[in-house]
Amino acid sequence: MMEFEYWWLITIPLIFGMGWLAARLDLRQLLHESRELPRSYFKGLNFLVNEQSDQAIDAFIEVVRLDPETIELHFALGNLFRKRGETDRAIRMHLNLYQRSDLEPAQREHALYELGQDYMKAGLLDRAEQSFSALNDSRHARDAQLALLEIYQREHDWNKAIAAAQQLQHTHGINQAGLLAHFYCEQAQEALQRQQWENAEALLTQALSVCPHHVRASMLQGELKQQQGQTRAAAEIWSTLAHQHPEFLPLIARRYYAAMQAQGRAAEAETRLRAYLEKRPSHDILLTLFDTAQEAHGAAAALTLLQQELRRAPTLQAFNRLLGMQLENATGDERAMLESIKHLIHRHARQMERYTCQACGFKAREFYWQCPGCAHWDSYAPQRQEETE
């Protein structure tokens, strides 16, 4: 049998006593530190919890006034100013931090990054670019490069945008293939407008090399061949595009049909357009088929096409076009009534002809590759509003 060791009678109470003493000391330290914090700090936290940002800012300003060493609170206050749209106050707050001599390197980089965000919010893009460019070797390098990419897109400086996207892809592993293709397409579009065919061709080749199935680049290639008078090459590009990306056929319907018709392949183009129309309504494809039917077979054939489409998939645009045809032969009171109905239908049909951004809901009559509202790329569906509802 194991003998009882009496020294445990002394050790156990001693251990409990030391633990109780340590807890008391920690509690006293905590109470001491909390008493040292200004009351305004807790008031500010309370206001933030209750989403009262104005009062929270006033309380934190009082804390900063009483204790200028509260660096993290300076950052928080500057960000609150920026979110409220008070960019001048945010800039002053972060600039004062950046210029402090006692700041650690990591804190100085943080202050410079926040300052760049302030400048961007204020629209001072040149100053924002300077701030972010100075952070290439910092822990904020990735976010700073993303901000620079946004700045270059806003300024339509596509050369710098390409360089920024390439750096993000190579250095930070962020796939930028789609964006790079769009940037090359933007430059190619400008070259097409100036009729610089060789430059446009080279840029589109670069776009397709970074993103081989880029729809916009292929569409611009077809447009380039069409402008150069190379109808056979244009027809092949449109045909391939219509086969690989049929959802974009409404955007190229008229050009596709014209190029195919020039090659004696009008029947093939018409068959493809009709097949699309049987699957889903499309104002652009319907109008293309309507015009070609009227040109090739006369008004009666075009009218039959409209009536069939209205029975199968009625749309305001198709009904508006039908009323236009009926007006041509109407007289007297019947004409006046049809004109009133057509005016009403036309007004509502125009509202439904718009394209809608899937990211922000911005509506536009023109199709955009980059939304004018939120600057997202590829956020517009190639179908109009009425065709997607």
C-alpha positions as CSV (number, residue, x, y, z in Angstrom):
1,M,0.0,0.0,0.0
2,M,1.3,3.4,-1.0
3,E,2.2,5.8,1.8
4,F,0.5,9.2,2.1
5,E,2.9,12.1,1.5
6,Y,2.2,14.9,3.8
7,W,3.8,17.6,1.7
8,W,0.8,17.5,-0.7
9,L,-1.2,19.1,2.2
10,I,0.9,22.2,1.8
11,T,1.4,22.2,-2.1
12,I,-2.3,21.9,-3.1
13,P,-3.5,25.0,-1.1
14,L,-0.4,26.9,-2.3
15,I,-1.3,26.2,-6.0
16,F,-4.9,27.3,-5.5
17,G,-3.7,30.4,-3.7
18,M,-1.3,31.4,-6.5
19,G,-4.1,30.9,-9.1
20,W,-6.5,33.1,-7.1
21,L,-3.8,35.8,-6.8
22,A,-3.1,35.7,-10.5
23,A,-6.7,36.0,-11.4
24,R,-7.1,39.0,-9.0
25,L,-4.0,40.7,-10.6
26,D,-5.4,40.1,-14.2
27,L,-8.8,41.5,-13.2
28,R,-7.2,44.6,-11.6
29,Q,-5.1,45.2,-14.7
30,L,-8.2,44.9,-16.9
31,L,-10.2,47.3,-14.7
32,H,-7.2,49.7,-14.7
33,E,-6.9,49.6,-18.5
34,S,-10.6,50.1,-19.0
35,R,-10.6,53.1,-16.7
36,E,-7.8,54.6,-18.7
37,L,-9.9,54.4,-22.0
38,P,-11.9,57.6,-22.5
39,R,-15.6,57.3,-22.0
40,S,-16.1,58.6,-25.6
41,Y,-14.6,55.4,-26.9
42,F,-17.4,53.3,-25.4
43,K,-20.0,55.8,-26.5
44,G,-18.6,55.6,-30.0
45,L,-18.8,51.8,-30.0
46,N,-22.4,52.0,-28.7
47,F,-23.3,54.4,-31.5
48,L,-21.7,52.1,-34.1
49,V,-23.7,49.1,-32.8
50,N,-26.9,51.1,-33.1
51,E,-25.8,52.2,-36.7
52,Q,-25.6,55.9,-35.6
53,S,-22.6,56.8,-37.6
54,D,-22.8,60.6,-37.1
55,Q,-22.7,60.3,-33.4
56,A,-20.0,57.6,-33.5
57,I,-17.8,59.8,-35.5
58,D,-18.2,62.7,-33.1
59,A,-17.4,60.3,-30.2
60,F,-14.3,58.9,-31.9
61,I,-13.1,62.4,-32.8
62,E,-13.2,63.2,-29.1
63,V,-11.1,60.0,-28.3
64,V,-8.5,61.0,-31.0
65,R,-8.3,64.5,-29.5
66,L,-7.7,63.1,-26.0
67,D,-5.3,60.4,-27.1
68,P,-3.5,61.1,-30.4
69,E,-1.6,57.8,-30.1
70,T,-4.7,55.7,-31.0
71,I,-3.5,54.8,-34.5
72,E,-6.0,52.1,-35.3
73,L,-8.8,54.4,-34.3
74,H,-7.4,57.0,-36.8
75,F,-7.7,54.4,-39.5
76,A,-11.3,53.5,-38.5
77,L,-12.3,57.1,-38.3
78,G,-10.8,57.8,-41.8
79,N,-12.7,54.9,-43.3
80,L,-15.9,56.1,-41.7
81,F,-15.4,59.5,-43.3
82,R,-14.8,57.9,-46.7
83,K,-17.9,55.7,-46.5
84,R,-20.0,58.8,-45.6
85,G,-18.6,60.6,-48.7
86,E,-16.5,63.1,-46.6
87,T,-13.4,62.4,-48.7
88,D,-11.7,65.6,-47.7
89,R,-11.7,64.7,-44.0
90,A,-10.7,61.1,-44.8
91,I,-7.8,62.4,-46.9
92,R,-6.6,64.7,-44.0
93,M,-6.9,61.8,-41.5
94,H,-4.9,59.3,-43.5
95,L,-2.4,61.9,-44.8
96,N,-1.6,62.9,-41.2
97,L,-1.1,59.3,-40.3
98,Y,1.2,58.7,-43.3
99,Q,3.3,61.7,-42.4
100,R,3.8,60.7,-38.8
101,S,7.5,59.9,-38.1
102,D,6.7,57.4,-35.3
103,L,4.7,55.1,-37.6
104,E,6.0,51.6,-38.3
105,P,6.6,50.6,-41.9
106,A,3.6,48.3,-42.1
107,Q,1.3,51.0,-40.7
108,R,2.7,53.6,-43.1
109,E,1.9,51.3,-46.0
110,H,-1.6,50.8,-44.7
111,A,-2.0,54.6,-44.4
112,L,-0.8,55.0,-48.0
113,Y,-3.2,52.3,-49.2
114,E,-6.2,54.0,-47.4
115,L,-5.1,57.3,-48.8
116,G,-5.2,55.9,-52.3
117,Q,-8.7,54.7,-51.7
118,D,-9.7,58.2,-50.5
119,Y,-8.3,59.8,-53.6
120,M,-10.2,57.3,-55.8
121,K,-13.4,58.0,-54.0
122,A,-12.8,61.8,-54.5
123,G,-12.1,61.3,-58.2
124,L,-8.4,62.3,-57.9
125,L,-7.2,59.5,-60.0
126,D,-3.7,60.8,-60.7
127,R,-3.0,61.0,-56.9
128,A,-4.6,57.6,-56.3
129,E,-2.4,56.2,-59.0
130,Q,0.7,57.6,-57.3
131,S,-0.3,56.2,-54.0
132,F,-1.0,52.7,-55.3
133,S,2.0,52.6,-57.5
134,A,4.2,53.1,-54.5
135,L,2.9,49.9,-52.9
136,N,4.3,47.3,-55.4
137,D,6.6,45.7,-52.9
138,S,4.2,45.9,-49.9
139,R,1.7,43.5,-48.4
140,H,-0.9,45.6,-50.1
141,A,0.6,45.0,-53.6
142,R,-2.3,42.8,-54.8
143,D,-5.1,45.1,-53.7
144,A,-3.1,48.2,-55.0
145,Q,-2.7,46.5,-58.4
146,L,-6.4,45.8,-58.6
147,A,-7.1,49.4,-57.7
148,L,-4.7,50.6,-60.4
149,L,-6.5,48.3,-62.9
150,E,-9.8,50.0,-62.1
151,I,-8.2,53.5,-62.5
152,Y,-6.8,52.6,-65.9
153,Q,-10.2,51.3,-67.1
154,R,-11.9,54.5,-65.9
155,E,-9.4,56.6,-67.8
156,H,-9.6,54.3,-70.9
157,D,-5.8,53.9,-70.7
158,W,-5.8,50.5,-72.3
159,N,-2.0,50.1,-72.5
160,K,-1.6,50.6,-68.8
161,A,-4.7,48.4,-68.1
162,I,-3.1,45.6,-70.1
163,A,0.2,45.9,-68.2
164,A,-1.7,45.9,-64.8
165,A,-3.8,42.9,-65.8
166,Q,-0.7,41.0,-66.9
167,Q,1.1,41.7,-63.7
168,L,-2.0,40.5,-61.7
169,Q,-2.0,37.3,-63.7
170,H,1.8,36.6,-63.6
171,T,2.6,37.9,-60.1
172,H,-0.6,37.2,-58.1
173,G,-2.1,34.3,-60.1
174,I,-5.4,36.0,-60.9
175,N,-6.8,34.9,-64.2
176,Q,-7.3,38.0,-66.4
177,A,-7.7,36.4,-69.8
178,G,-11.2,37.7,-70.4
179,L,-10.4,41.2,-69.3
180,L,-7.2,41.3,-71.4
181,A,-9.2,40.3,-74.5
182,H,-11.6,43.1,-73.9
183,F,-8.8,45.6,-73.5
184,Y,-7.3,44.5,-76.8
185,C,-10.8,44.7,-78.4
186,E,-11.2,48.3,-77.1
187,Q,-7.9,49.2,-78.9
188,A,-9.0,47.2,-82.0
189,Q,-12.4,49.1,-82.0
190,E,-10.5,52.4,-82.1
191,A,-8.2,51.1,-84.9
192,L,-11.3,50.0,-86.9
193,Q,-12.8,53.5,-86.6
194,R,-9.6,55.0,-88.0
195,Q,-9.5,52.3,-90.7
196,Q,-6.2,51.0,-89.5
197,W,-6.8,47.5,-90.7
198,E,-3.4,45.9,-90.0
199,N,-3.3,47.3,-86.4
200,A,-6.9,46.1,-85.8
201,E,-6.0,42.6,-87.1
202,A,-2.9,42.4,-84.9
203,L,-4.8,43.5,-81.8
204,L,-7.7,41.0,-82.4
205,T,-5.1,38.2,-82.9
206,Q,-3.7,39.1,-79.5
207,A,-7.2,39.1,-78.0
208,L,-7.9,35.6,-79.3
209,S,-4.5,34.4,-78.3
210,V,-5.2,35.2,-74.6
211,C,-8.8,34.1,-74.8
212,P,-9.4,31.8,-77.8
213,H,-13.2,31.8,-77.8
214,H,-13.8,35.4,-77.0
215,V,-17.1,36.4,-78.6
216,R,-16.4,40.1,-78.9
217,A,-13.0,39.5,-80.6
218,S,-14.6,37.1,-83.1
219,M,-17.4,39.6,-83.8
220,L,-14.9,42.4,-84.4
221,Q,-12.9,40.1,-86.7
222,G,-16.1,39.6,-88.8
223,E,-16.6,43.3,-88.9
224,L,-13.0,43.9,-90.0
225,K,-13.3,41.4,-92.9
226,Q,-16.6,43.0,-93.9
227,Q,-15.1,46.5,-93.9
228,Q,-12.2,45.2,-96.0
229,G,-14.6,43.7,-98.5
230,Q,-13.7,40.1,-97.7
231,T,-17.3,38.9,-97.6
232,R,-16.3,35.2,-97.8
233,A,-14.0,35.5,-94.7
234,A,-16.7,37.5,-92.9
235,A,-19.4,35.0,-93.7
236,E,-17.2,32.1,-92.3
237,I,-16.6,34.1,-89.1
238,W,-20.3,34.9,-88.6
239,S,-21.3,31.4,-89.4
240,T,-18.8,29.9,-86.9
241,L,-19.9,32.4,-84.3
242,A,-23.6,31.6,-84.8
243,H,-22.8,27.9,-84.4
244,Q,-20.6,28.2,-81.4
245,H,-22.4,31.0,-79.6
246,P,-26.0,31.0,-80.8
247,E,-27.1,33.2,-77.9
248,F,-25.3,36.1,-79.5
249,L,-26.9,35.6,-82.9
250,P,-29.4,38.5,-82.3
251,L,-26.5,41.0,-82.1
252,I,-25.1,39.9,-85.5
253,A,-28.3,38.8,-87.3
254,R,-28.4,41.5,-90.0
255,R,-24.6,41.5,-90.7
256,Y,-24.6,37.7,-90.7
257,Y,-27.4,37.5,-93.2
258,A,-25.9,40.1,-95.4
259,A,-22.5,38.4,-95.5
260,M,-24.1,35.0,-96.2
261,Q,-26.4,36.5,-98.9
262,A,-23.3,37.9,-100.6
263,Q,-21.9,34.4,-100.8
264,G,-25.1,32.9,-102.2
265,R,-25.9,31.3,-98.8
266,A,-29.1,33.3,-97.9
267,A,-31.2,30.1,-97.5
268,E,-28.7,28.7,-95.0
269,A,-28.7,31.9,-93.0
270,E,-32.5,32.1,-93.1
271,T,-32.8,28.5,-91.8
272,R,-30.4,29.3,-88.9
273,L,-32.3,32.5,-88.0
274,R,-35.7,30.8,-88.1
275,A,-34.4,27.9,-85.9
276,Y,-33.2,30.5,-83.3
277,L,-36.6,32.2,-83.5
278,E,-38.5,29.0,-82.9
279,K,-36.5,28.5,-79.6
280,R,-36.8,32.0,-78.2
281,P,-38.3,35.4,-79.2
282,S,-35.9,37.9,-80.6
283,H,-36.8,41.4,-81.9
284,D,-33.6,41.7,-83.9
285,I,-33.9,38.3,-85.6
286,L,-37.6,38.8,-86.3
287,L,-36.9,42.2,-88.0
288,T,-34.1,40.7,-90.0
289,L,-36.4,37.9,-91.3
290,F,-39.2,40.3,-91.8
291,D,-37.1,42.7,-94.0
292,T,-35.6,39.8,-96.0
293,A,-39.1,38.2,-96.5
294,Q,-40.5,41.5,-97.7
295,E,-37.6,42.1,-100.0
296,A,-37.5,38.6,-101.4
297,H,-41.2,37.6,-101.4
298,G,-43.2,40.8,-100.9
299,A,-45.4,42.3,-98.1
300,A,-47.8,39.3,-97.9
301,A,-45.0,36.9,-97.0
302,A,-43.7,39.4,-94.4
303,L,-47.2,39.8,-92.9
304,T,-47.6,36.0,-92.7
305,L,-44.3,35.8,-90.8
306,L,-45.4,38.4,-88.3
307,Q,-48.8,36.8,-87.7
308,Q,-47.2,33.4,-87.2
309,E,-44.7,34.8,-84.7
310,L,-47.5,36.7,-82.8
311,R,-49.5,33.5,-82.4
312,R,-46.4,31.5,-81.3
313,A,-44.6,34.1,-79.1
314,P,-46.5,37.4,-78.9
315,T,-44.3,40.5,-78.2
316,L,-45.0,44.2,-78.2
317,Q,-42.4,44.8,-80.9
318,A,-44.0,42.3,-83.3
319,F,-47.4,43.7,-82.6
320,N,-46.1,47.2,-83.2
321,R,-44.7,46.2,-86.5
322,L,-48.0,44.5,-87.5
323,L,-49.9,47.7,-86.7
324,G,-47.5,49.6,-88.9
325,M,-48.3,47.4,-91.8
326,Q,-52.1,47.7,-91.2
327,L,-51.8,51.4,-91.1
328,E,-50.5,51.5,-94.7
329,N,-53.9,50.4,-96.0
330,A,-56.2,52.0,-93.3
331,T,-58.3,55.1,-93.9
332,G,-60.6,57.5,-92.0
333,D,-61.7,56.5,-88.5
334,E,-60.0,53.2,-88.7
335,R,-56.6,54.8,-89.4
336,A,-57.0,57.3,-86.6
337,M,-57.8,54.5,-84.1
338,L,-54.9,52.4,-85.3
339,E,-52.5,55.3,-85.0
340,S,-53.6,55.9,-81.4
341,I,-53.1,52.2,-80.6
342,K,-49.7,52.1,-82.4
343,H,-48.5,55.2,-80.5
344,L,-49.5,53.6,-77.2
345,I,-47.9,50.2,-78.1
346,H,-44.7,51.9,-79.5
347,R,-44.2,53.8,-76.2
348,H,-44.4,50.7,-74.1
349,A,-42.4,48.6,-76.7
350,R,-39.5,51.0,-76.5
351,Q,-39.3,50.4,-72.7
352,M,-39.1,46.7,-73.3
353,E,-36.4,46.9,-76.0
354,R,-33.7,47.6,-73.5
355,Y,-30.8,45.4,-72.4
356,T,-30.4,44.9,-68.6
357,C,-27.1,44.6,-66.7
358,Q,-27.2,41.4,-64.6
359,A,-24.9,43.0,-62.0
360,C,-26.6,46.3,-61.2
361,G,-29.8,46.3,-63.2
362,F,-28.8,49.3,-65.3
363,K,-31.0,49.4,-68.5
364,A,-29.8,50.6,-71.9
365,R,-31.2,50.6,-75.4
366,E,-27.7,49.7,-76.7
367,F,-25.8,46.5,-75.9
368,Y,-22.7,47.2,-73.9
369,W,-19.7,44.9,-73.2
370,Q,-18.9,46.9,-70.1
371,C,-21.9,48.3,-68.1
372,P,-21.9,52.1,-68.0
373,G,-23.6,51.9,-64.6
374,C,-21.3,49.6,-62.6
375,A,-18.4,49.0,-65.0
376,H,-18.7,45.2,-64.9
377,W,-17.7,43.4,-68.1
378,D,-19.9,40.8,-69.8
379,S,-22.8,41.6,-67.5
380,Y,-25.4,42.2,-70.3
381,A,-27.3,39.3,-71.7
382,P,-27.6,39.6,-75.5
383,Q,-31.4,39.4,-75.3
384,R,-33.6,42.4,-74.7
385,Q,-35.8,42.8,-71.6
386,E,-39.1,41.5,-73.2
387,E,-37.3,38.5,-74.6
388,T,-36.0,37.4,-71.1
389,E,-39.3,37.8,-69.2
